[in-house]
Amino acid sequence: MTLSDVVLNPHSIAPNAFIYAIWPWTPESEALIQLSSKNSNQFNSAYRLFLDMKVVLRLAQLFQYQNLCHRICMEKTIEFAQQQYEQLDQNITAVRQDKL
């Protein structure tokens, strides 16, 4: 399964699932679906948490209202996930620096 499969067919996946994908994220990145974020340590370091399926479903709904093509939906979803990942990384870095 690829990120394209997940993003373009979100209703075929449980809404409480978590999506992990091979970094760097592209439409062709291999994706894994987990029902819990607790078992993520079983993946090799190439996989990173992409998004919660509820977020993907919400984005799909928003893009549907905007009548966007599949390619644009895919690009915007990956862009959103990257922004979330970068923000989380910055927050973790700030917390570590505060502890020093």
C-alpha positions as CSV (number, residue, x, y, z in Angstrom):
1,M,0.0,0.0,0.0
2,T,1.3,3.5,-0.8
3,L,0.4,6.9,0.6
4,S,-1.6,7.5,-2.6
5,D,-3.7,4.5,-1.8
6,V,-4.4,5.7,1.7
7,V,-5.0,9.4,0.9
8,L,-7.2,8.7,-2.2
9,N,-9.2,5.9,-0.6
10,P,-9.5,7.1,3.0
11,H,-12.9,5.5,3.6
12,S,-11.5,2.0,3.1
13,I,-9.4,2.3,6.3
14,A,-10.5,2.3,9.9
15,P,-10.9,6.0,11.1
16,N,-9.0,5.2,14.3
17,A,-5.9,4.0,12.5
18,F,-2.5,5.6,12.4
19,I,-0.6,5.8,9.1
20,Y,3.2,5.3,9.0
21,A,5.1,5.8,5.8
22,I,8.7,5.6,4.5
23,W,10.5,8.9,4.7
24,P,10.8,11.1,2.7
25,W,7.1,11.1,2.0
26,T,6.0,11.0,-1.6
27,P,2.8,9.6,-3.2
28,E,4.7,6.4,-3.9
29,S,6.0,5.9,-0.3
30,E,5.1,2.6,1.2
31,A,2.5,3.0,4.0
32,L,1.6,0.8,6.9
33,I,-1.6,1.1,8.9
34,Q,-1.7,0.5,12.6
35,L,-4.7,0.6,15.0
36,S,-2.4,1.8,17.8
37,S,0.5,4.2,17.9
38,K,2.0,2.2,20.7
39,N,3.5,-0.5,18.5
40,S,5.4,1.9,16.3
41,N,8.8,0.7,17.5
42,Q,8.4,-2.4,15.5
43,F,9.1,-0.4,12.3
44,N,12.5,0.3,11.0
45,S,13.7,3.9,11.1
46,A,12.6,4.5,7.5
47,Y,9.0,4.7,8.7
48,R,7.6,7.7,10.4
49,L,4.2,8.6,11.7
50,F,2.4,10.3,8.7
51,L,-1.0,11.2,10.1
52,D,-3.9,10.0,12.1
53,M,-6.6,8.6,9.8
54,K,-9.1,11.0,11.3
55,V,-7.0,13.9,10.0
56,V,-6.8,12.3,6.5
57,L,-10.6,11.9,6.4
58,R,-11.1,15.5,7.4
59,L,-8.6,16.7,4.8
60,A,-10.3,14.6,2.2
61,Q,-13.6,16.2,3.1
62,L,-12.2,19.7,2.9
63,F,-10.6,18.9,-0.5
64,Q,-13.8,17.5,-1.8
65,Y,-15.6,20.7,-1.1
66,Q,-12.8,22.6,-2.9
67,N,-13.2,20.2,-5.9
68,L,-9.5,19.5,-6.1
69,C,-7.9,16.9,-8.4
70,H,-6.3,13.8,-6.9
71,R,-2.8,15.0,-7.5
72,I,-3.4,18.3,-5.6
73,C,-5.1,16.5,-2.8
74,M,-2.1,14.2,-2.4
75,E,0.4,17.1,-2.5
76,K,-1.6,19.1,0.1
77,T,-2.0,16.1,2.4
78,I,1.8,15.4,2.3
79,E,2.5,19.1,2.8
80,F,0.2,19.2,5.8
81,A,1.9,16.1,7.3
82,Q,5.3,17.5,6.8
83,Q,4.3,20.7,8.6
84,Q,3.0,18.7,11.5
85,Y,6.1,16.7,11.7
86,E,8.4,19.7,11.6
87,Q,6.3,21.5,14.2
88,L,6.5,18.4,16.5
89,D,10.3,18.2,15.9
90,Q,10.7,21.9,16.8
91,N,8.7,21.4,20.0
92,I,10.8,18.4,21.0
93,T,14.0,20.3,20.4
94,A,12.7,23.3,22.5
95,V,11.8,21.0,25.4
96,R,15.2,19.3,25.3
97,Q,17.0,22.7,25.3
98,D,14.9,23.9,28.2
99,K,16.1,20.8,30.2
100,L,19.7,21.7,29.6
